[in-house]
């Protein structure tokens, strides 16, 4: 089963060199153990554009979809046998990137 591990951050800075190194080690482990599907870091929220095309015309807005101190800083998509394995890996990812994470299974 695949899981999304969302990295949650609440500061206006990016990862430090030490955090990048720890993330690289974690990524290498995910790949070596067959859990890796895809991962990526995201730019700061002020670079976001929200698009709402539910009406007659698309509306484009600068900034994140929600005003919040916390924001999505990056993510991993992993393959895990079950939720227990996904949670264990997410805990290790949280330690590596020094951020809170959220785990959600794909439907």
BELNORFEN-V822963 format. One line per field, one symbol per residue. phi: phi as a letter, one per 20 degrees, with the letter a starting at -180 (. if undefined). psi: psi as a letter, one per 40 degrees, with the letter a starting at -180 (. if undefined). burial: I if it has 16 or more other ideal C-beta (glycine too) atoms within 10 Angstrom, else O. Layout:
BEGIN
phi->???
psi->???
burial->???
END
This chain:
BEGIN
phi->.dcddeedccceceffgffgfffffffffgffemefdabaedffgfefcdccdedfbfddcfnffcebfebferacdcdbfaffffffffffffffembfccdbfff
psi->iiihhhhhififiiiiddddddddddddddddeeehdiiiiiiideeihhhhfeadihhhhiiidhhidiiheaiihihididdddddddddddddefiiihhhii.
burial->OOIIIIIIIOOOOOIOOOOOOIIOOIOOOIOOOOIIOOIOOOOOIOOOOOOOOOOOOOOOOOOIOOOOOOIOIIIIOIIIOOOOIIOOIIOIIIOIIOIOIOIOOOO
END
